[in-house]
Amino acid sequence: MRKFNITAACNPDIHYMVDLCARLSDIKGMIDDGQYFVINRARQYGKTTTLNALERFLSSDYIVVYLDFQFLSHEDFQNASSFVAAFARELRQLRSCRSYMSSEIQERLKMLRSRQEKEYVLADLFECLSDWCDEVERGIVLMVDEVDSASNNQVFLDFLAQLRGYYIHRDKRPTFQSVILAGVHDIRNLRQKIRSDMKHKHNSPWNIASRFDIEMSFSSKDIAGMLRDYEEDYHTGMHIAEMAQLIYDYTSGYPVLVSNMCKLIDEKIAGSECYPTRSDAWTKDGILEAEKRILTDRIPLFESMINKLEDDEKLCKLLFSLLFEGQNIPYNPYDASIHLAVVYGFLKNQEGTAAIANRIFETMLCDWFLSQEITESDISKAGALEKNQFIQIFLLYLRPIINGVGNYYIEAQTRDQRRTDVIVDYHGEQFILEMKLWHGEEYNTRGEKQLCEYLDYYHIQKGYMLSFNFNKNKQIGVKTIRAEGKVIVEAVV
C-alpha cells in the first residue's frame, strides 16, 4: 500500500499524491514556447516533486538535463574552472542524457571534468553545450534544483550571464530550449554578497526569466483526488469532498501541511484509543486532532520559519502587527519584509492585502509570539492598553485551558483595529468569539449582526462576544440574547 509522504520528493508508485498533470501540462506549454523561468516557493512546497514529475512528463519530447546543486560542494564554486569541472561531472553522470551525446561531446565533457590540459572557463563549457544542442534533433531542457545553495557566488552569477547571453543570441548560437531554476528565493531579485569588501549589492542576472504564475498549492479538488485514491485502498466510508475541504480550510493547500495532516490521520490517529478505526479517524474530529498534533510537534518547517523570525527583526515586527494589532497592510511585492514573508511562506496576497498564509501558520505564530518575553513585557507595561494587548491577554488566558485538547486561530477576514474574531476548536466543537472595544450600543448591535452572519457561514447556532469597555459608568457582566435566530452570549469587562 502507498503512504502519505512528508520527507523529500514524492513518488507516485509508493506515495499518495495529488494529480499534477494539469500543472505539468501548463509548465510544458512554457517550455514549448522556449521560456526560461524560476520556480521559487517556500520550503517543502513540492518543488522537487514537481521537477521529478516534469522530467518524466517531458521525456518523450525533450532531452532533460536535471541537475541538483545540492551535489555541488563549496569548493565547486570557488572559481570558474572548478565549477566547469563540477558541472561536466554531474552532466556525464546522467545516464538518460549520455545516450543522446556523440562520442565527441562525451570526450569534451571528460576533458572539462579532468582539467588536465588547462584551467577551463565558462566559455569552454558553454561552447560544448552549444555544440551538443546543435547536433541533437530534440530540444534540450536544463532544470537545476536547489539554486539557493549557489546564489551567493560570483561564479554562479557568471553562469547565469552566459545562459542569458546564449538566450539573447539563440538565433545565432544553438542553446537550450528552456532553462528552469528552482529554489526558495527568486534569483532575479537576490541581494548578493560577492564583493571583497562584503558590501551588499543588488543584481539582476536573470532578467530574461518569464513570470511563473502556475499554482503549486493544492486546491480542495486536488486533495479530494488524493483522498479518492486512498479510499479505493481502504474503504473508510469518509465523505471525501467534506474531508478535502476541511483539510484545505486549515492548510490553504500548503503541500507539506496537507500531507502531514493526512499522514497523521492514517498512521497515528487511526488505531488510537479515541479513533480505533480508520473510519473513526477520517472525520472532522480526526482532522482537528491532526491539526493539534501538528501544532504541538517540533517539525522542520516550523523550526525553519521561526529561525527566520529570530534572524530578521523587521519580518518579526511585520507579522506581529498583522496578528495582534489589527493592521490592514496592503500587499506590496516591492516591500522587502513583505517579499521575504511571502518567500518563506508566512504571507499570501489576499485580494491586495497581506494575510497570514493559512490557519495552521496563524496559530503557530500566535503561540510563538505569546511565548516570547517581548509579548509579556508589552502586556505588563503601565498606562493605557490598546485592543491588541487585550487580545494577547485573553489568548494567554485561553491557551492553558485548551492546551492538549483544542486549538484556536484568529480569523484573518475579520481582523481589524476594532474587531477580531477568534475561532476555538475544542473537543470536536467550534466556538466563535468576537472581541472588540466598546463603542456604544449602535456599534454593539452592528457587531451582533456581523457575528450572526459569521455564525451562519460556519453553520453554528451559538456565538460569544467579549467587549472591553473603558467608560466610567459602564455596566459590566454577562447576558444571553437572541439575534436573527442565533444565541449570543455577551460579556462586557
Rosetta blueprint (number, residue, H / E / L):
1 M L
2 R L
3 K E
4 F L
5 N L
6 I L
7 T L
8 A L
9 A L
10 C L
11 N L
12 P L
13 D L
14 I L
15 H E
16 Y L
17 M L
18 V L
19 D L
20 L L
21 C H
22 A H
23 R H
24 L H
25 S H
26 D H
27 I H
28 K H
29 G H
30 M H
31 I H
32 D H
33 D L
34 G L
35 Q L
36 Y L
37 F E
38 V E
39 I E
40 N E
41 R L
42 A L
43 R L
44 Q L
45 Y L
46 G L
47 K H
48 T H
49 T H
50 T H
51 L H
52 N H
53 A H
54 L H
55 E H
56 R H
57 F H
58 L H
59 S L
60 S L
61 D L
62 Y L
63 I E
64 V E
65 V E
66 Y E
67 L E
68 D E
69 F H
70 Q H
71 F H
72 L L
73 S L
74 H H
75 E H
76 D H
77 F H
78 Q L
79 N L
80 A H
81 S H
82 S H
83 F H
84 V H
85 A H
86 A H
87 F H
88 A H
89 R H
90 E H
91 L H
92 R H
93 Q L
94 L L
95 R H
96 S H
97 C H
98 R H
99 S L
100 Y L
101 M L
102 S L
103 S H
104 E H
105 I H
106 Q H
107 E H
108 R H
109 L H
110 K H
111 M H
112 L H
113 R H
114 S H
115 R L
116 Q L
117 E L
118 K L
119 E L
120 Y L
121 V L
122 L H
123 A H
124 D H
125 L H
126 F H
127 E H
128 C H
129 L H
130 S H
131 D H
132 W H
133 C H
134 D H
135 E H
136 V L
137 E L
138 R L
139 G L
140 I E
141 V E
142 L E
143 M E
144 V E
145 D E
146 E L
147 V H
148 D H
149 S H
150 A H
151 S L
152 N L
153 N L
154 Q H
155 V H
156 F H
157 L H
158 D H
159 F H
160 L H
161 A H
162 Q H
163 L H
164 R H
165 G H
166 Y H
167 Y H
168 I H
169 H L
170 R L
171 D L
172 K L
173 R L
174 P L
175 T L
176 F L
177 Q L
178 S E
179 V E
180 I E
181 L E
182 A E
183 G E
184 V L
185 H L
186 D L
187 I L
188 R L
189 N L
190 L L
191 R E
192 Q E
193 K L
194 I L
195 R L
196 S L
197 D L
198 M L
199 K L
200 H L
201 K E
202 H E
203 N L
204 S L
205 P L
206 W L
207 N L
208 I L
209 A L
210 S E
211 R L
212 F L
213 D L
214 I L
215 E L
216 M L
217 S L
218 F L
219 S L
220 S H
221 K H
222 D H
223 I H
224 A H
225 G H
226 M H
227 L H
228 R H
229 D H
230 Y H
231 E H
232 E H
233 D H
234 Y H
235 H L
236 T L
237 G L
238 M L
239 H L
240 I H
241 A H
242 E H
243 M H
244 A H
245 Q H
246 L H
247 I H
248 Y H
249 D H
250 Y H
251 T H
252 S L
253 G L
254 Y L
255 P H
256 V H
257 L H
258 V H
259 S H
260 N H
261 M H
262 C H
263 K H
264 L H
265 I H
266 D H
267 E H
268 K H
269 I H
270 A L
271 G L
272 S L
273 E L
274 C L
275 Y L
276 P L
277 T L
278 R H
279 S H
280 D H
281 A H
282 W L
283 T L
284 K H
285 D H
286 G H
287 I H
288 L H
289 E H
290 A H
291 E H
292 K H
293 R H
294 I H
295 L H
296 T H
297 D L
298 R L
299 I L
300 P H
301 L H
302 F H
303 E H
304 S H
305 M H
306 I H
307 N H
308 K H
309 L H
310 E H
311 D H
312 D L
313 E H
314 K H
315 L H
316 C H
317 K H
318 L H
319 L H
320 F H
321 S H
322 L H
323 L H
324 F H
325 E L
326 G L
327 Q L
328 N L
329 I L
330 P E
331 Y L
332 N L
333 P L
334 Y L
335 D L
336 A H
337 S H
338 I H
339 H H
340 L H
341 A H
342 V H
343 V H
344 Y L
345 G L
346 F L
347 L E
348 K E
349 N E
350 Q E
351 E L
352 G L
353 T E
354 A E
355 A E
356 I E
357 A L
358 N L
359 R H
360 I H
361 F H
362 E H
363 T H
364 M H
365 L H
366 C H
367 D H
368 W H
369 F H
370 L H
371 S L
372 Q L
373 E H
374 I H
375 T H
376 E H
377 S H
378 D H
379 I H
380 S H
381 K L
382 A L
383 G L
384 A L
385 L L
386 E L
387 K H
388 N H
389 Q H
390 F H
391 I H
392 Q H
393 I H
394 F H
395 L H
396 L H
397 Y H
398 L H
399 R H
400 P H
401 I H
402 I H
403 N L
404 G L
405 V L
406 G E
407 N E
408 Y E
409 Y E
410 I E
411 E L
412 A H
413 Q H
414 T H
415 R L
416 D L
417 Q L
418 R L
419 R E
420 T E
421 D E
422 V E
423 I E
424 V E
425 D E
426 Y E
427 H L
428 G L
429 E E
430 Q E
431 F E
432 I E
433 L E
434 E E
435 M E
436 K E
437 L E
438 W L
439 H L
440 G L
441 E H
442 E H
443 Y H
444 N H
445 T H
446 R H
447 G H
448 E H
449 K H
450 Q H
451 L H
452 C H
453 E H
454 Y H
455 L H
456 D H
457 Y H
458 Y H
459 H L
460 I L
461 Q L
462 K E
463 G E
464 Y E
465 M E
466 L E
467 S E
468 F E
469 N L
470 F L
471 N L
472 K L
473 N L
474 K L
475 Q L
476 I L
477 G E
478 V E
479 K E
480 T E
481 I E
482 R E
483 A E
484 E L
485 G L
486 K E
487 V E
488 I E
489 V E
490 E E
491 A E
492 V E
493 V L
